[in-house]
Amino acid sequence: MSKSKLIKDVNKPLYQNIALNTMLYRKHLKMTQNELAERAGISKSFLAAIESPGNIKPCSLETLFDIARALHCNPGQLLSSPDATKKFLNISDSK
């Protein structure tokens, strides 16, 4: 495995935060993966990979910025704890 593809264990939770928060913001805005992918200028399959917290898919900062812009949020909000995001978006865990 090349050095550029190596993901440090310490960074894995941040990638998982990006995955979960992207999905939370997208669903809060009632957007499909297709809609978000189109607005962010990426493929739906790449977005689906980014949104999968169990299968970490690194993305560039440019992609992160494009996703955040499409979701009308600050890129830093995608890195925060999903619990903080749920609180910010007023999302309850109960169905």
N, CA, C and O atoms as a printed pandas DataFrame, in Angstrom:
     atom_number atom_name residue_name chain_id  residue_number  x_coord  y_coord  z_coord
0              1         N          MET        A               1    0.849   -1.182    0.000
1              2        CA          MET        A               1    0.000    0.000    0.000
2              3         C          MET        A               1    0.892    1.241    0.000
3              4         O          MET        A               1    1.837    1.335    0.782
4              5         N          SER        A               2    0.586    2.178   -0.874
5              6        CA          SER        A               2    1.390    3.392   -0.942
6              7         C          SER        A               2    1.097    4.284    0.253
7              8         O          SER        A               2    0.035    4.200    0.870
8              9         N          LYS        A               3    2.058    5.134    0.564
9             10        CA          LYS        A               3    1.909    6.033    1.709
10            11         C          LYS        A               3    0.701    6.947    1.572
11            12         O          LYS        A               3    0.028    7.246    2.559
12            13         N          SER        A               4    0.421    7.396    0.336
13            14        CA          SER        A               4   -0.687    8.329    0.135
14            15         C          SER        A               4   -2.044    7.686    0.409
15            16         O          SER        A               4   -3.004    8.399    0.701
16            17         N          LYS        A               5   -2.151    6.378    0.325
17            18        CA          LYS        A               5   -3.423    5.698    0.558
18            19         C          LYS        A               5   -3.560    5.194    1.990
19            20         O          LYS        A               5   -4.613    4.679    2.365
20            21         N          LEU        A               6   -2.520    5.335    2.783
21            22        CA          LEU        A               6   -2.556    4.867    4.155
22            23         C          LEU        A               6   -3.361    5.835    5.025
23            24         O          LEU        A               6   -3.107    7.039    5.043
24            25         N          ILE        A               7   -4.324    5.284    5.733
25            26        CA          ILE        A               7   -5.141    6.098    6.628
26            27         C          ILE        A               7   -4.728    5.766    8.052
27            28         O          ILE        A               7   -4.796    4.615    8.481
28            29         N          LYS        A               8   -4.301    6.785    8.771
29            30        CA          LYS        A               8   -3.894    6.578   10.153
30            31         C          LYS        A               8   -5.105    6.259   11.016
31            32         O          LYS        A               8   -6.183    6.825   10.830
32            33         N          ASP        A               9   -4.915    5.350   11.958
33            34        CA          ASP        A               9   -6.005    4.974   12.862
34            35         C          ASP        A               9   -6.584    6.185   13.581
35            36         O          ASP        A               9   -7.792    6.264   13.802
36            37         N          VAL        A              10   -5.724    7.121   13.942
37            38        CA          VAL        A              10   -6.179    8.307   14.670
38            39         C          VAL        A              10   -7.131    9.164   13.828
39            40         O          VAL        A              10   -7.934    9.914   14.383
40            41         N          ASN        A              11   -7.052    9.061   12.498
41            42        CA          ASN        A              11   -7.903    9.860   11.620
42            43         C          ASN        A              11   -9.202    9.160   11.220
43            44         O          ASN        A              11  -10.112    9.803   10.698
44            45         N          LYS        A              12   -9.296    7.866   11.456
45            46        CA          LYS        A              12  -10.484    7.117   11.042
46            47         C          LYS        A              12  -11.782    7.684   11.613
47            48         O          LYS        A              12  -12.774    7.757   10.888
48            49         N          PRO        A              13  -11.812    8.089   12.890
49            50        CA          PRO        A              13  -13.063    8.677   13.403
50            51         C          PRO        A              13  -13.489    9.950   12.645
51            52         O          PRO        A              13  -14.683   10.222   12.518
52            53         N          LEU        A              14  -12.530   10.714   12.150
53            54        CA          LEU        A              14  -12.874   11.924   11.393
54            55         C          LEU        A              14  -13.518   11.562   10.060
55            56         O          LEU        A              14  -14.475   12.207    9.632
56            57         N          TYR        A              15  -12.993   10.530    9.404
57            58        CA          TYR        A              15  -13.602   10.062    8.160
58            59         C          TYR        A              15  -15.014    9.544    8.423
59            60         O          TYR        A              15  -15.923    9.768    7.624
60            61         N          GLN        A              16  -15.189    8.857    9.539
61            62        CA          GLN        A              16  -16.523    8.361    9.899
62            63         C          GLN        A              16  -17.473    9.524   10.190
63            64         O          GLN        A              16  -18.652    9.467    9.839
64            65         N          ASN        A              17  -16.960   10.578   10.830
65            66        CA          ASN        A              17  -17.773   11.774   11.063
66            67         C          ASN        A              17  -18.220   12.385    9.739
67            68         O          ASN        A              17  -19.383   12.756    9.582
68            69         N          ILE        A              18  -17.299   12.488    8.794
69            70        CA          ILE        A              18  -17.631   13.042    7.476
70            71         C          ILE        A              18  -18.732   12.204    6.836
71            72         O          ILE        A              18  -19.690   12.748    6.286
72            73         N          ALA        A              19  -18.596   10.890    6.906
73            74        CA          ALA        A              19  -19.591    9.985    6.308
74            75         C          ALA        A              19  -20.969   10.207    6.927
75            76         O          ALA        A              19  -21.951   10.423    6.218
76            77         N          LEU        A              20  -21.028   10.152    8.246
77            78        CA          LEU        A              20  -22.318   10.267    8.928
78            79         C          LEU        A              20  -22.918   11.660    8.801
79            80         O          LEU        A              20  -24.122   11.805    8.588
80            81         N          ASN        A              21  -22.078   12.688    8.932
81            82        CA          ASN        A              21  -22.588   14.062    8.847
82            83         C          ASN        A              21  -23.061   14.408    7.444
83            84         O          ASN        A              21  -24.060   15.109    7.281
84            85         N          THR        A              22  -22.360   13.931    6.441
85            86        CA          THR        A              22  -22.796   14.168    5.058
86            87         C          THR        A              22  -24.194   13.585    4.864
87            88         O          THR        A              22  -25.074   14.225    4.287
88            89         N          MET        A              23  -24.381   12.368    5.353
89            90        CA          MET        A              23  -25.684   11.728    5.238
90            91         C          MET        A              23  -26.751   12.470    6.050
91            92         O          MET        A              23  -27.873   12.650    5.577
92            93         N          LEU        A              24  -26.407   12.898    7.268
93            94        CA          LEU        A              24  -27.366   13.624    8.100
94            95         C          LEU        A              24  -27.808   14.931    7.441
95            96         O          LEU        A              24  -29.003   15.218    7.369
96            97         N          TYR        A              25  -26.846   15.724    6.962
97            98        CA          TYR        A              25  -27.190   16.993    6.308
98            99         C          TYR        A              25  -28.000   16.743    5.040
99           100         O          TYR        A              25  -28.980   17.440    4.777
100          101         N          ARG        A              26  -27.590   15.752    4.260
101          102        CA          ARG        A              26  -28.285   15.451    3.005
102          103         C          ARG        A              26  -29.739   15.071    3.282
103          104         O          ARG        A              26  -30.654   15.584    2.638
104          105         N          LYS        A              27  -29.944   14.173    4.239
105          106        CA          LYS        A              27  -31.311   13.743    4.550
106          107         C          LYS        A              27  -32.124   14.877    5.167
107          108         O          LYS        A              27  -33.323   14.996    4.911
108          109         N          HIS        A              28  -31.477   15.705    5.976
109          110        CA          HIS        A              28  -32.167   16.856    6.567
110          111         C          HIS        A              28  -32.683   17.796    5.477
111          112         O          HIS        A              28  -33.753   18.390    5.604
112          113         N          LEU        A              29  -31.904   17.916    4.412
113          114        CA          LEU        A              29  -32.301   18.770    3.281
114          115         C          LEU        A              29  -33.190   18.033    2.284
115          116         O          LEU        A              29  -33.576   18.587    1.254
116          117         N          LYS        A              30  -33.513   16.769    2.603
117          118        CA          LYS        A              30  -34.363   15.933    1.738
118          119         C          LYS        A              30  -33.776   15.795    0.332
119          120         O          LYS        A              30  -34.487   15.861   -0.671
120          121         N          MET        A              31  -32.456   15.602    0.295
121          122        CA          MET        A              31  -31.765   15.417   -0.973
122          123         C          MET        A              31  -31.438   13.936   -1.156
123          124         O          MET        A              31  -31.157   13.226   -0.191
124          125         N          THR        A              32  -31.476   13.490   -2.388
125          126        CA          THR        A              32  -31.028   12.133   -2.692
126          127         C          THR        A              32  -29.511   12.158   -2.902
127          128         O          THR        A              32  -28.910   13.222   -3.049
128          129         N          GLN        A              33  -28.915   10.985   -2.913
129          130        CA          GLN        A              33  -27.488   10.922   -3.215
130          131         C          GLN        A              33  -27.228   11.457   -4.618
131          132         O          GLN        A              33  -26.222   12.127   -4.849
132          133         N          ASN        A              34  -28.120   11.168   -5.549
133          134        CA          ASN        A              34  -27.951   11.680   -6.913
134          135         C          ASN        A              34  -27.936   13.201   -6.939
135          136         O          ASN        A              34  -27.103   13.809   -7.612
136          137         N          GLU        A              35  -28.863   13.816   -6.204
137          138        CA          GLU        A              35  -28.935   15.284   -6.180
138          139         C          GLU        A              35  -27.681   15.889   -5.569
139          140         O          GLU        A              35  -27.113   16.835   -6.114
140          141         N          LEU        A              36  -27.250   15.342   -4.434
141          142        CA          LEU        A              36  -26.051   15.886   -3.795
142          143         C          LEU        A              36  -24.823   15.678   -4.669
143          144         O          LEU        A              36  -24.006   16.585   -4.823
144          145         N          ALA        A              37  -24.694   14.508   -5.230
145          146        CA          ALA        A              37  -23.539   14.231   -6.095
146          147         C          ALA        A              37  -23.488   15.216   -7.259
147          148         O          ALA        A              37  -22.427   15.746   -7.589
148          149         N          GLU        A              38  -24.635   15.454   -7.871
149          150        CA          GLU        A              38  -24.688   16.390   -8.994
150          151         C          GLU        A              38  -24.291   17.793   -8.553
151          152         O          GLU        A              38  -23.499   18.458   -9.220
152          153         N          ARG        A              39  -24.844   18.243   -7.424
153          154        CA          ARG        A              39  -24.538   19.595   -6.930
154          155         C          ARG        A              39  -23.079   19.732   -6.511
155          156         O          ARG        A              39  -22.503   20.814   -6.622
156          157         N          ALA        A              40  -22.475   18.645   -6.030
157          158        CA          ALA        A              40  -21.077   18.684   -5.587
158          159         C          ALA        A              40  -20.107   18.384   -6.734
159          160         O          ALA        A              40  -18.896   18.536   -6.579
160          161         N          GLY        A              41  -20.633   17.964   -7.866
161          162        CA          GLY        A              41  -19.785   17.682   -9.022
162          163         C          GLY        A              41  -18.998   16.384   -8.901
163          164         O          GLY        A              41  -17.879   16.280   -9.404
164          165         N          ILE        A              42  -19.586   15.395   -8.232
165          166        CA          ILE        A              42  -18.941   14.090   -8.095
166          167         C          ILE        A              42  -19.935   13.015   -8.512
167          168         O          ILE        A              42  -21.125   13.287   -8.671
168          169         N          SER        A              43  -19.443   11.797   -8.688
169          170        CA          SER        A              43  -20.339   10.701   -9.069
170          171         C          SER        A              43  -21.129   10.220   -7.852
171          172         O          SER        A              43  -20.698   10.373   -6.710
172          173         N          LYS        A              44  -22.287    9.640   -8.124
173          174        CA          LYS        A              44  -23.109    9.092   -7.063
174          175         C          LYS        A              44  -22.365    7.960   -6.354
175          176         O          LYS        A              44  -22.465    7.832   -5.134
176          177         N          SER        A              45  -21.628    7.145   -7.092
177          178        CA          SER        A              45  -20.910    6.033   -6.468
178          179         C          SER        A              45  -19.801    6.542   -5.537
179          180         O          SER        A              45  -19.539    5.935   -4.499
180          181         N          PHE        A              46  -19.153    7.647   -5.902
181          182        CA          PHE        A              46  -18.128    8.219   -5.029
182          183         C          PHE        A              46  -18.781    8.780   -3.765
183          184         O          PHE        A              46  -18.264    8.596   -2.663
184          185         N          LEU        A              47  -19.910    9.461   -3.924
185          186        CA          LEU        A              47  -20.626    9.983   -2.757
186          187         C          LEU        A              47  -21.069    8.841   -1.852
187          188         O          LEU        A              47  -20.928    8.921   -0.632
188          189         N          ALA        A              48  -21.598    7.792   -2.439
189          190        CA          ALA        A              48  -22.039    6.639   -1.644
190          191         C          ALA        A              48  -20.869    6.062   -0.858
191          192         O          ALA        A              48  -21.037    5.661    0.294
192          193         N          ALA        A              49  -19.694    6.015   -1.464
193          194        CA          ALA        A              49  -18.502    5.512   -0.771
194          195         C          ALA        A              49  -18.097    6.454    0.364
195          196         O          ALA        A              49  -17.712    5.997    1.440
196          197         N          ILE        A              50  -18.182    7.749    0.133
197          198        CA          ILE        A              50  -17.839    8.731    1.174
198          199         C          ILE        A              50  -18.815    8.614    2.340
199          200         O          ILE        A              50  -18.410    8.743    3.495
200          201         N          GLU        A              51  -20.094    8.371    2.057
201          202        CA          GLU        A              51  -21.117    8.279    3.097
202          203         C          GLU        A              51  -21.093    6.953    3.859
203          204         O          GLU        A              51  -21.855    6.786    4.811
204          205         N          SER        A              52  -20.261    6.032    3.474
205          206        CA          SER        A              52  -20.220    4.720    4.130
206          207         C          SER        A              52  -19.206    4.737    5.273
207          208         O          SER        A              52  -18.003    4.663    5.022
208          209         N          PRO        A              53  -19.672    4.835    6.545
209          210        CA          PRO        A              53  -18.735    4.954    7.665
210          211         C          PRO        A              53  -17.916    3.696    7.921
211          212         O          PRO        A              53  -16.855    3.768    8.541
212          213         N          GLY        A              54  -18.390    2.551    7.457
213          214        CA          GLY        A              54  -17.666    1.307    7.673
214          215         C          GLY        A              54  -16.614    1.028    6.623
215          216         O          GLY        A              54  -15.786    0.134    6.792
216          217         N          ASN        A              55  -16.638    1.785    5.539
217          218        CA          ASN        A              55  -15.698    1.599    4.442
218          219         C          ASN        A              55  -15.111    2.959    4.095
219          220         O          ASN        A              55  -15.607    3.640    3.197
220          221         N          ILE        A              56  -14.073    3.352    4.792
221          222        CA          ILE        A              56  -13.524    4.703    4.684
222          223         C          ILE        A              56  -13.008    4.981    3.273
223          224         O          ILE        A              56  -12.176    4.248    2.739
224          225         N          LYS        A              57  -13.524    6.056    2.689
225          226        CA          LYS        A              57  -13.121    6.497    1.361
226          227         C          LYS        A              57  -12.596    7.925    1.472
227          228         O          LYS        A              57  -13.378    8.866    1.609
228          229         N          PRO        A              58  -11.267    8.089    1.412
229          230        CA          PRO        A              58  -10.713    9.445    1.495
230          231         C          PRO        A              58  -11.160   10.305    0.304
231          232         O          PRO        A              58  -11.389    9.809   -0.799
232          233         N          CYS        A              59  -11.271   11.587    0.567
233          234        CA          CYS        A              59  -11.564   12.523   -0.515
234          235         C          CYS        A              59  -10.667   13.741   -0.332
235          236         O          CYS        A              59  -10.125   13.976    0.748
236          237         N          SER        A              60  -10.525   14.500   -1.393
237          238        CA          SER        A              60   -9.691   15.702   -1.333
238          239         C          SER        A              60  -10.412   16.801   -0.570
239          240         O          SER        A              60  -11.624   16.741   -0.365
240          241         N          LEU        A              61   -9.659   17.796   -0.158
241          242        CA          LEU        A              61  -10.282   18.959    0.477
242          243         C          LEU        A              61  -11.225   19.659   -0.494
243          244         O          LEU        A              61  -12.276   20.158   -0.090
244          245         N          GLU        A              62  -10.857   19.697   -1.767
245          246        CA          GLU        A              62  -11.728   20.312   -2.774
246          247         C          GLU        A              62  -13.088   19.626   -2.786
247          248         O          GLU        A              62  -14.124   20.288   -2.842
248          249         N          THR        A              63  -13.082   18.292   -2.732
249          250        CA          THR        A              63  -14.338   17.541   -2.714
250          251         C          THR        A              63  -15.113   17.819   -1.433
251          252         O          THR        A              63  -16.329   18.008   -1.464
252          253         N          LEU        A              64  -14.408   17.844   -0.310
253          254        CA          LEU        A              64  -15.060   18.156    0.968
254          255         C          LEU        A              64  -15.706   19.539    0.912
255          256         O          LEU        A              64  -16.840   19.713    1.358
256          257         N          PHE        A              65  -14.990   20.520    0.369
257          258        CA          PHE        A              65  -15.533   21.882    0.244
258          259         C          PHE        A              65  -16.763   21.893   -0.671
259          260         O          PHE        A              65  -17.753   22.565   -0.378
260          261         N          ASP        A              66  -16.696   21.147   -1.778
261          262        CA          ASP        A              66  -17.815   21.099   -2.722
262          263         C          ASP        A              66  -19.046   20.452   -2.090
263          264         O          ASP        A              66  -20.169   20.911   -2.299
264          265         N          ILE        A              67  -18.832   19.389   -1.319
265          266        CA          ILE        A              67  -19.944   18.729   -0.631
266          267         C          ILE        A              67  -20.557   19.681    0.397
267          268         O          ILE        A              67  -21.778   19.825    0.466
268          269         N          ALA        A              68  -19.708   20.327    1.191
269          270        CA          ALA        A              68  -20.205   21.264    2.206
270          271         C          ALA        A              68  -20.993   22.393    1.555
271          272         O          ALA        A              68  -22.060   22.765    2.045
272          273         N          ARG        A              69  -20.481   22.938    0.462
273          274        CA          ARG        A              69  -21.185   24.021   -0.238
274          275         C          ARG        A              69  -22.550   23.537   -0.723
275          276         O          ARG        A              69  -23.540   24.258   -0.602
276          277         N          ALA        A              70  -22.607   22.338   -1.264
277          278        CA          ALA        A              70  -23.865   21.781   -1.757
278          279         C          ALA        A              70  -24.854   21.536   -0.616
279          280         O          ALA        A              70  -26.068   21.571   -0.817
280          281         N          LEU        A              71  -24.321   21.288    0.584
281          282        CA          LEU        A              71  -25.166   21.048    1.757
282          283         C          LEU        A              71  -25.447   22.328    2.554
283          284         O          LEU        A              71  -26.130   22.289    3.577
284          285         N          HIS        A              72  -24.919   23.457    2.081
285          286        CA          HIS        A              72  -25.113   24.755    2.742
286          287         C          HIS        A              72  -24.587   24.732    4.175
287          288         O          HIS        A              72  -25.231   25.247    5.090
288          289         N          CYS        A              73  -23.418   24.135    4.361
289          290        CA          CYS        A              73  -22.809   24.108    5.691
290          291         C          CYS        A              73  -21.321   24.418    5.568
291          292         O          CYS        A              73  -20.761   24.457    4.472
292          293         N          ASN        A              74  -20.714   24.631    6.695
293          294        CA          ASN        A              74  -19.278   24.883    6.783
294          295         C          ASN        A              74  -18.561   23.538    6.716
295          296         O          ASN        A              74  -19.029   22.581    7.333
296          297         N          PRO        A              75  -17.443   23.421    5.993
297          298        CA          PRO        A              75  -16.724   22.146    5.938
298          299         C          PRO        A              75  -16.395   21.590    7.326
299          300         O          PRO        A              75  -16.388   20.374    7.516
300          301         N          GLY        A              76  -16.128   22.450    8.278
301          302        CA          GLY        A              76  -15.820   22.003    9.629
302          303         C          GLY        A              76  -16.975   21.267   10.281
303          304         O          GLY        A              76  -16.770   20.401   11.132
304          305         N          GLN        A              77  -18.194   21.616    9.880
305          306        CA          GLN        A              77  -19.364   20.951   10.446
306          307         C          GLN        A              77  -19.423   19.480   10.034
307          308         O          GLN        A              77  -20.001   18.661   10.747
308          309         N          LEU        A              78  -18.836   19.145    8.901
309          310        CA          LEU        A              78  -18.810   17.751    8.464
310          311         C          LEU        A              78  -17.814   16.924    9.276
311          312         O          LEU        A              78  -17.893   15.696    9.298
312          313         N          LEU        A              79  -16.878   17.598    9.941
313          314        CA          LEU        A              79  -15.880   16.908   10.771
314          315         C          LEU        A              79  -16.327   16.746   12.217
315          316         O          LEU        A              79  -15.743   15.963   12.967
316          317         N          SER        A              80  -17.350   17.477   12.605
317          318        CA          SER        A              80  -17.771   17.448   14.012
318          319         C          SER        A              80  -18.431   16.116   14.360
319          320         O          SER        A              80  -18.685   15.284   13.489
320          321         N          SER        A              81  -18.700   15.936   15.630
321          322        CA          SER        A              81  -19.344   14.708   16.089
322          323         C          SER        A              81  -20.756   14.624   15.513
323          324         O          SER        A              81  -21.476   15.622   15.504
324          325         N          PRO        A              82  -21.162   13.448   15.034
325          326        CA          PRO        A              82  -22.531   13.303   14.537
326          327         C          PRO        A              82  -23.584   13.644   15.598
327          328         O          PRO        A              82  -24.668   14.117   15.257
328          329         N          ASP        A              83  -23.280   13.411   16.872
329          330        CA          ASP        A              83  -24.213   13.791   17.932
330          331         C          ASP        A              83  -24.409   15.306   17.964
331          332         O          ASP        A              83  -25.526   15.789   18.156
332          333         N          ALA        A              84  -23.317   16.056   17.773
333          334        CA          ALA        A              84  -23.416   17.520   17.733
334          335         C          ALA        A              84  -24.223   17.958   16.508
335          336         O          ALA        A              84  -25.000   18.911   16.575
336          337         N          THR        A              85  -24.033   17.261   15.405
337          338        CA          THR        A              85  -24.778   17.586   14.192
338          339         C          THR        A              85  -26.266   17.334   14.391
339          340         O          THR        A              85  -27.095   18.151   13.992
340          341         N          LYS        A              86  -26.608   16.200   15.011
341          342        CA          LYS        A              86  -28.016   15.900   15.278
342          343         C          LYS        A              86  -28.645   16.978   16.157
343          344         O          LYS        A              86  -29.779   17.402   15.933
344          345         N          LYS        A              87  -27.887   17.407   17.154
345          346        CA          LYS        A              87  -28.389   18.459   18.045
346          347         C          LYS        A              87  -28.572   19.766   17.270
347          348         O          LYS        A              87  -29.591   20.441   17.409
348          349         N          PHE        A              88  -27.571   20.115   16.452
349          350        CA          PHE        A              88  -27.630   21.331   15.646
350          351         C          PHE        A              88  -28.824   21.311   14.680
351          352         O          PHE        A              88  -29.507   22.319   14.501
352          353         N          LEU        A              89  -29.059   20.160   14.068
353          354        CA          LEU        A              89  -30.159   20.027   13.104
354          355         C          LEU        A              89  -31.490   19.675   13.776
355          356         O          LEU        A              89  -32.519   19.548   13.113
356          357         N          ASN        A              90  -31.451   19.520   15.109
357          358        CA          ASN        A              90  -32.632   19.169   15.884
358          359         C          ASN        A              90  -33.236   17.850   15.406
359          360         O          ASN        A              90  -34.438   17.748   15.161
360          361         N          ILE        A              91  -32.368   16.841   15.280
361          362        CA          ILE        A              91  -32.773   15.504   14.863
362          363         C          ILE        A              91  -32.803   14.606   16.080
363          364         O          ILE        A              91  -31.841   14.554   16.846
364          365         N          SER        A              92  -33.896   13.904   16.257
365          366        CA          SER        A              92  -34.039   12.978   17.374
366          367         C          SER        A              92  -33.697   11.571   16.905
367          368         O          SER        A              92  -33.973   11.212   15.761
368          369         N          ASP        A              93  -33.091   10.766   17.795
369          370        CA          ASP        A              93  -32.776    9.387   17.472
370          371         C          ASP        A              93  -34.019    8.508   17.474
371          372         O          ASP        A              93  -34.017    7.436   16.870
372          373         N          SER        A              94  -35.068    8.942   18.135
373          374        CA          SER        A              94  -36.303    8.145   18.181
374          375         C          SER        A              94  -37.074    8.318   16.882
375          376         O          SER        A              94  -37.104    9.400   16.296
376          377         N          LYS        A              95  -37.690    7.242   16.450
377          378        CA          LYS        A              95  -38.442    7.276   15.187
378          379         C          LYS        A              95  -39.897    7.558   15.424
379          380         O          LYS        A              95  -40.676    7.623   14.473
